[in-house]
């Protein structure tokens, strides 16, 4: 019986000699402060579009005859008949707001000349001529310019005029008459009708059917793997100058937007197509988002460093077996489980910081929590040694490059994808910068500012 008593007393002595450190948890353990709302940055997104106007020009071309004839047969003077053949439009873009419509003209004339008429009859036998009827027709070139203006209604207004009427094979002067100019003057009213027809058909061009699908698609959620849902949120729309290359009309949609990212779907209704605003050339966007870093994963990274360390102070030492991270309002807490000359738990608090250039998150100003410090002063002052605290602080450094690289990959993939309606989103991430960090219940939120470029191209459906 006495042997058992001695064993019990010995066990108590051994426990007291080893010492069990078990302080109360910090008062602010697991307490968090409200996260600052994500900043909203007004961005300008540029979307190049191209439309082929050839169907509209062809319609105008088809509505006016390509061949016509005429005559002028007075009794006295030059009597003649003529024929004119024109080609289809040769379309040539001339840059901003200007399009050239070239025409090749073939013409011929035949007739006779009566120097004097008496009683509606030629006094002398008339002298005949023939050019371009039983021989190759004569040629001329016609130049027509179309000036374009974009209307607030998303329609195009054109002003078409003849700029060139040049004979390639001039007909010589016959009986004192400049037959070439005479015939070309005959065609001017016809060309005027053709110009009016061009303006009429171009006025039917409505850019809304080209723009609205793009505007609607850019209001859809864009999923970014492991981050959330990007919504570009276009607010204001403008169109650049109209530029022509052959029959292709090119212009850019300028979208003023407030891109934002959230973890869940947005579920917001589509906004209607807004009125046009003055165009501003820009194609960059900025958006903020929070990337989460789980405490358990961070603890594993820190333990990979601490597991190799033996904290020695004189004859005493400890070895860290496990640690757990937790929020403590603005600070980050660390619960350390250890064995050695003493065993138990330590609570430390520090200030989470980040180095944007090195892409690391660290904990600075690491100190024992007040409860832990008071207990150590009574039972294990050697654990308050500055060497242990410094080594703990050195271990609290985490490289978040892989986390940010994963975010960059997800964003770039999301900015390059096919959307509905033959629309292809094309963009790239230019910069991702850490701007803040915030301890939460189970994770640290790393706030990053993303800047990049995004555009849209139209594909064949």
C-alpha positions in Angstrom: 0.0 0.0 0.0 2.8 2.4 0.9 4.4 1.5 -2.4 1.4 2.9 -4.3 1.5 6.1 -2.2 5.2 6.6 -3.0 4.4 6.1 -6.8 1.6 8.6 -6.7 3.8 11.2 -4.9 6.6 10.5 -7.4 4.2 11.0 -10.4 3.1 14.4 -9.0 6.7 15.4 -8.5 7.6 14.4 -12.1 4.6 16.3 -13.5 5.6 19.4 -11.5 9.2 19.1 -12.6 8.2 18.8 -16.3 5.6 21.6 -16.0 2.5 22.0 -18.1 2.1 25.4 -19.7 -1.6 26.1 -20.4 -2.6 29.8 -20.4 -6.0 31.1 -21.1 -6.7 32.0 -24.8 -6.5 35.7 -25.8 -9.6 37.7 -25.2 -9.8 38.6 -28.9 -9.4 35.1 -30.1 -11.4 34.5 -33.3 -12.7 38.1 -33.3 -12.7 39.8 -36.7 -13.3 43.3 -37.8 -15.5 44.2 -40.7 -13.9 43.9 -44.1 -13.5 47.1 -46.0 -15.7 47.1 -49.1 -14.0 46.4 -52.4 -13.1 49.7 -54.2 -15.0 50.3 -57.4 -12.8 51.7 -60.2 -14.3 53.3 -63.3 -12.6 51.6 -66.3 -12.8 52.1 -70.0 -13.1 49.0 -72.1 -12.5 49.2 -75.9 -14.2 46.8 -78.3 -13.2 46.9 -82.0 -16.0 45.9 -84.4 -16.0 45.5 -88.2 -19.1 45.5 -90.5 -19.1 44.7 -94.2 -21.3 47.3 -96.0 -21.0 45.6 -99.3 -24.7 44.3 -99.1 -25.9 47.8 -98.8 -23.8 49.1 -101.7 -24.9 46.2 -103.8 -28.5 47.0 -103.1 -28.1 50.6 -104.2 -26.1 49.4 -107.2 -28.9 47.0 -108.2 -31.6 49.6 -108.0 -30.2 51.8 -110.7 -29.8 50.6 -114.3 -26.3 49.8 -115.5 -27.1 50.6 -119.2 -29.1 53.4 -120.6 -29.5 55.2 -123.9 -30.6 58.6 -125.1 -30.7 60.9 -128.0 -31.0 64.5 -129.1 -32.2 65.1 -132.7 -32.8 68.8 -133.6 -33.3 69.6 -137.2 -30.4 72.0 -137.3 -27.1 71.3 -135.7 -25.7 68.1 -134.2 -28.2 65.2 -134.2 -27.1 62.2 -132.2 -27.9 59.2 -130.1 -25.8 57.7 -127.4 -25.4 54.7 -125.2 -23.7 54.4 -121.7 -22.7 51.3 -119.8 -21.4 51.5 -116.2 -19.6 49.0 -114.0 -20.6 48.0 -110.5 -19.0 50.0 -107.7 -15.3 49.8 -107.1 -15.2 50.4 -103.3 -12.2 52.0 -101.8 -12.0 53.0 -98.2 -10.3 56.4 -97.6 -9.8 56.4 -93.9 -11.9 58.1 -91.3 -15.5 58.8 -92.3 -14.8 58.7 -96.1 -15.4 56.1 -98.7 -14.7 56.2 -102.4 -17.1 54.6 -104.9 -15.4 54.3 -108.3 -17.2 53.5 -111.5 -15.9 52.6 -114.9 -18.0 54.0 -117.7 -18.2 53.0 -121.4 -19.9 55.2 -123.9 -20.5 55.7 -127.6 -22.3 58.1 -129.9 -23.5 58.2 -133.6 -25.3 60.9 -135.5 -25.1 63.6 -138.1 -24.6 67.3 -138.6 -27.0 69.6 -140.4 -25.6 73.1 -140.9 -29.1 74.6 -141.8 -32.7 73.6 -141.8 -35.4 75.0 -144.0 -39.0 74.0 -143.4 -37.8 71.4 -140.8 -35.6 69.8 -143.4 -31.8 69.9 -143.7 -30.9 72.3 -146.6 -27.9 70.2 -147.5 -27.2 66.5 -147.1 -26.1 66.0 -143.4 -22.6 64.7 -142.6 -22.7 61.5 -140.4 -20.4 60.3 -137.7 -20.1 57.2 -135.5 -17.9 56.6 -132.5 -18.0 53.6 -130.1 -21.0 51.8 -131.8 -19.4 49.5 -134.3 -16.0 49.7 -132.6 -14.8 49.5 -129.0 -16.7 51.9 -126.8 -14.9 54.9 -125.3 -14.1 54.9 -121.6 -14.3 57.3 -118.7 -13.7 57.1 -114.9 -16.2 58.4 -112.4 -15.3 59.1 -108.8 -17.9 59.3 -106.0 -17.2 60.1 -102.4 -19.4 59.1 -99.5 -18.9 61.1 -96.3 -20.3 59.3 -93.2 -21.6 60.6 -89.9 -22.7 58.6 -86.9 -26.1 59.7 -85.5 -27.1 59.4 -81.8 -29.7 56.9 -82.9 -26.9 54.4 -83.8 -27.7 55.0 -87.5 -25.3 56.3 -90.2 -25.9 59.3 -92.3 -24.0 59.6 -95.6 -23.5 62.5 -98.0 -22.6 61.3 -101.5 -21.2 63.5 -104.3 -19.4 63.1 -107.6 -15.8 64.1 -107.3 -14.4 63.0 -110.7 -15.6 62.6 -114.2 -12.6 62.0 -116.4 -12.5 60.6 -119.9 -9.9 57.9 -120.6 -10.5 57.9 -124.3 -11.6 61.4 -125.2 -13.7 61.8 -128.3 -12.3 64.4 -130.6 -14.1 67.5 -131.4 -16.7 66.9 -134.1 -18.1 69.8 -136.2 -16.9 72.1 -133.4 -18.7 70.2 -130.7 -16.9 68.6 -127.7 -18.8 65.4 -127.8 -17.0 63.9 -124.8 -18.1 66.7 -122.4 -21.6 66.7 -124.0 -22.1 63.0 -123.3 -20.6 63.2 -119.8 -22.9 66.0 -118.9 -25.8 63.9 -120.0 -24.8 61.3 -117.4 -24.6 63.7 -114.4 -28.3 63.6 -113.5 -28.1 59.8 -113.7 -25.2 59.8 -111.3 -27.1 62.1 -109.0 -29.9 59.5 -108.8 -27.3 56.9 -108.1 -25.8 59.0 -105.3 -29.2 59.5 -103.7 -29.8 55.8 -103.8 -26.5 55.2 -102.0 -27.5 57.6 -99.3 -30.9 56.0 -99.0 -29.5 52.5 -98.6 -26.8 53.6 -96.1 -29.4 55.3 -94.0 -30.9 51.9 -93.4 -27.7 50.8 -91.7 -28.5 50.4 -88.0 -25.5 49.6 -85.7 -27.7 48.6 -82.8 -28.1 45.0 -83.9 -24.3 44.8 -84.0 -23.7 46.5 -80.7 -26.5 45.3 -78.4 -25.5 41.6 -78.4 -22.0 42.7 -77.3 -23.4 45.1 -74.7 -25.7 42.3 -73.3 -22.9 39.7 -73.2 -20.6 42.0 -71.3 -23.3 42.2 -68.6 -23.1 38.4 -68.1 -21.2 36.9 -65.2 -17.7 35.7 -66.1 -16.6 32.9 -63.9 -13.0 33.0 -62.6 -11.8 29.7 -61.2 -11.2 29.8 -57.4 -12.0 33.5 -57.2 -15.6 34.1 -58.1 -17.6 35.9 -60.7 -16.4 39.0 -62.7 -19.1 41.4 -63.9 -17.9 44.2 -66.2 -21.0 46.3 -65.5 -21.0 48.7 -68.5 -22.5 52.1 -67.7 -21.8 54.3 -70.6 -21.3 53.6 -74.3 -19.6 55.6 -77.0 -18.5 54.9 -80.6 -15.2 56.0 -82.3 -14.9 57.6 -85.7 -15.9 55.3 -88.6 -13.0 54.1 -90.6 -13.2 52.3 -94.0 -11.0 49.8 -95.6 -12.6 48.8 -99.0 -16.2 47.9 -98.0 -15.3 47.1 -94.4 -16.5 49.6 -91.8 -14.4 49.6 -88.7 -15.1 51.3 -85.4 -14.6 50.8 -81.7 -17.2 50.7 -78.9 -16.0 52.5 -75.9 -17.5 51.2 -72.7 -17.2 53.0 -69.4 -17.6 50.3 -66.8 -17.2 49.5 -63.2 -15.9 45.9 -63.1 -16.3 44.0 -59.9 -15.8 40.5 -58.6 -17.8 38.7 -56.0 -17.9 35.1 -54.8 -21.4 34.3 -55.8 -23.4 34.9 -59.0 -24.7 38.4 -59.5 -28.2 37.7 -60.7 -28.8 41.3 -61.8 -31.1 42.2 -64.8 -29.6 43.4 -68.1 -29.5 47.2 -68.5 -30.8 48.7 -71.7 -28.5 50.0 -74.4 -27.7 53.6 -73.3 -27.5 56.7 -75.4 -24.1 57.4 -77.1 -21.6 59.5 -75.2 -18.4 61.3 -76.5 -15.8 58.7 -77.4 -12.7 58.2 -75.3 -9.9 56.0 -76.6 -8.8 53.6 -73.8 -8.9 49.9 -73.3 -7.8 49.2 -69.8 -9.7 48.0 -66.8 -9.1 47.8 -63.0 -10.9 45.6 -60.5 -10.3 44.6 -56.9 -10.9 41.2 -55.5 -10.0 39.1 -52.4 -8.0 35.9 -52.7 -8.4 33.6 -49.7 -5.6 31.8 -47.9 -6.8 29.1 -45.6 -5.2 29.0 -42.1 -4.6 25.3 -42.2 -2.6 25.6 -45.4 -0.6 28.5 -44.0 0.0 26.5 -40.8 1.5 23.6 -42.8 3.8 26.0 -44.6 5.0 27.6 -41.4 5.4 24.2 -39.7 7.7 23.0 -42.5 10.1 25.6 -41.1 9.5 25.2 -37.4 9.6 21.4 -37.4 13.3 21.6 -38.1 14.0 24.0 -35.2 14.9 23.1 -31.6 14.5 26.2 -29.4 17.3 26.0 -26.8 17.8 28.4 -23.9 20.6 27.2 -21.6 19.8 23.7 -20.4 16.2 24.1 -21.4 14.5 23.6 -24.8 11.2 23.2 -26.6 10.1 21.6 -29.9 7.1 22.8 -31.7 4.7 20.0 -32.5 1.7 21.8 -33.9 0.4 25.3 -34.5 -3.0 26.9 -35.3 -3.6 30.3 -36.7 -6.6 32.4 -35.7 -7.9 36.0 -36.1 -7.6 38.4 -33.3 -9.3 41.5 -34.7 -6.6 43.4 -36.6 -3.9 40.9 -35.5 -3.2 37.4 -36.4 -2.9 34.9 -33.5 -0.8 31.7 -33.3 -1.6 28.8 -30.9 1.6 26.8 -30.5 1.6 23.3 -29.1 5.1 22.2 -27.9 7.1 19.6 -25.9 10.5 19.7 -24.3 11.7 20.9 -20.9 8.2 22.2 -20.6 5.2 21.2 -22.6 1.8 22.8 -23.3 0.5 25.7 -25.3 1.7 29.2 -26.1 -0.4 32.0 -27.6 1.3 34.7 -29.7 -0.1 37.7 -31.5 1.4 39.7 -34.4 0.5 42.2 -37.1 -0.1 40.6 -40.5 1.8 42.5 -43.3 2.6 42.0 -46.9 5.4 42.8 -49.4 3.7 43.4 -52.8 7.0 43.2 -54.7 8.2 40.0 -53.2 4.7 38.5 -53.0 5.0 37.4 -49.4 2.7 37.6 -46.3 4.4 37.8 -43.0 3.6 38.4 -39.3 5.6 41.2 -37.7 5.8 42.4 -34.1 5.2 38.9 -32.8 4.6 39.0 -29.0 3.3 36.6 -26.4 -0.3 37.3 -25.5 -0.8 38.9 -22.1 -2.2 35.8 -20.5 0.7 33.6 -21.8 3.3 36.2 -20.7 1.9 36.4 -17.1 1.9 32.6 -16.8 5.5 32.3 -18.2 6.7 34.9 -15.7 5.6 32.7 -12.9 6.6 29.3 -14.3 9.0 29.4 -17.1 10.8 32.8 -17.6 13.3 31.2 -19.9 10.6 30.8 -22.5 10.4 34.6 -22.7 13.9 34.6 -24.2 14.1 37.0 -27.2 15.7 34.3 -29.3 12.6 32.1 -29.2 10.3 35.1 -30.1 12.5 36.2 -33.0 12.7 32.7 -34.4 8.9 32.4 -34.2 8.6 35.7 -36.1 11.1 34.6 -38.8 9.0 31.5 -39.3 5.8 33.5 -39.9 6.7 34.3 -43.6 4.6 32.7 -46.4 5.4 33.0 -50.1 2.0 33.5 -51.8 3.4 33.5 -55.3 1.8 30.1 -56.2 -1.6 31.5 -54.9 -1.3 34.6 -57.0 -0.1 32.7 -60.0 -3.1 30.5 -59.8 -5.3 33.6 -59.7 -3.6 35.1 -62.7 -4.0 31.9 -64.7 -7.7 31.8 -63.8 -8.2 35.4 -64.8 -6.4 35.2 -68.1 -8.4 32.1 -69.0 -11.7 33.9 -68.1 -10.7 36.9 -70.2 -10.2 34.7 -73.3 -13.3 32.7 -74.0 -16.2 32.4 -76.5 -19.4 33.9 -75.4 -22.9 33.4 -76.9 -23.9 35.0 -80.2 -20.5 34.6 -82.0 -18.8 36.9 -79.6 -15.2 36.2 -78.4 -13.8 37.8 -75.3 -10.2 38.6 -75.7 -8.0 40.2 -73.0 -5.0 39.8 -70.8 -3.9 40.5 -67.3 -1.2 43.2 -67.1 -0.7 43.5 -63.4 -1.8 41.9 -60.1 -0.8 43.8 -57.0 -1.4 43.1 -53.3 -3.0 46.1 -51.6 -4.2 44.8 -48.2 -4.8 41.7 -46.0 -7.5 41.0 -43.5 -7.6 38.1 -41.0 -11.0 36.2 -41.0 -12.4 33.3 -39.1 -10.8 30.5 -41.1 -8.6 32.4 -43.6 -6.7 35.5 -44.5 -8.1 37.5 -47.3 -5.5 39.0 -49.5 -6.9 41.9 -51.4 -5.4 42.4 -54.9 -5.8 45.0 -57.5 -6.0 43.7 -61.0 -5.3 45.7 -64.1 -5.5 44.5 -67.6 -6.9 44.8 -71.1 -10.1 43.4 -72.4 -11.8 43.5 -75.8 -14.4 41.8 -77.9 -14.2 40.4 -81.4 -17.2 39.2 -83.5 -17.0 35.7 -84.9 -19.1 34.1 -87.6 -22.0 32.3 -86.0 
